[in-house]
Amino acid sequence: MDSLKLEIKQLLVQALDLEHLTPSDIEDDAALFSTDGVGLDSIDALEIGIALRARYSLKVDADDPYTREQFRSVNSLAALVRSQLDKQLEGEQK
């Protein structure tokens, strides 16, 4: 999972053009949308969704009440991606 977290951090830095941050600057459990965390906003959330869809074929439902929690941190994003990838693998194996 650590390599997945690093990939997600790199994706965040690149997709959001966070020139002031490197992947190592982002704590795994830092709140992405908090001023005491990374400080992202709702436009960034849309960009993250687009980047995750492009990179991992991830389907994000903006109306899902759990989406906000899934986008809380790198840890929660990694869990979401891992869960979706596992479901995709299960579907392919059937």
N, C-alpha and C positions, 0 to 999 in steps of 0.2 A: 504494500500500500504506500510505502514511502516514495517510491518512484512515481506513483500516480499523483501524490500530493505535490511533488516537485513539478510534474507536467502541468498540473492545474495552476500552480503559482506562476510558471512561465507563461501559460496561456493568459492569465490575468494581466500580467505586466505588458505583454505584447498587444493583446486585444484592446486594452484600455489605455494604452500608450502612457503607462505610469513611469515616466522617465526618472522620477525621483526615488523609485523603489527598485530593488532587485528581488528575485525570488527568496533569497535568504533573509530579506527584511520582513517578510510576511510570516508571522507566527501561524502554526497550523490551526490553532483555536481562536485566533484574533477575530473579533467581530468585523466582518467586511463592511457593514453599513452603519458604523458608529464612529463618531468623532474620536473616541478613545481607541478605536481599532484602525482599520485601513481608511475609513472615511468615504466610502463609495456612495453613490446616489442611485435613484431609480433608473436613470438613463444607463448607468453602468450595469444595472441588473439586466436590462434588455440586451446589452452588448454581451454580457456573460452568457446569457441564454443562447444567443446566436452563435457564439464561439463554441460552446459545448455541443450544440447541434452539429456544427460543421466538423468538429474534431472527433466526437464520439458517437455521432448519430443519436444523440440524446434527445428525447422528447420531453419538453418541459411544458406543463399545463399551468398557465398563469392563473387560472381559476381554482386550482387545487389549493386548499387551505394549508397544506404542508409545504408548499413551495417556498414560502418565506423562511421557514426553519431550515430547509434544505440548502438555501443560499446563505446561511448565517456565517459560515466559516469555511476554510479550506478543508477541514476535517469533514464537515457535513456535505460539501460538494463532492469530496472523494467517495464518501459512502453512497451518495446518490449515483455517481458514475459507475461505481463498482456494482451496485444493485442492478442498474440498467444493463450493463455489459453481461452480467450473469444471466439475466432474463433472456437477452439476445442469444447467448450460447445455448441455453436450454431449448429455445425455440428452434435453433438450427439442428440440434441433436435429435429432435422428434421426427 
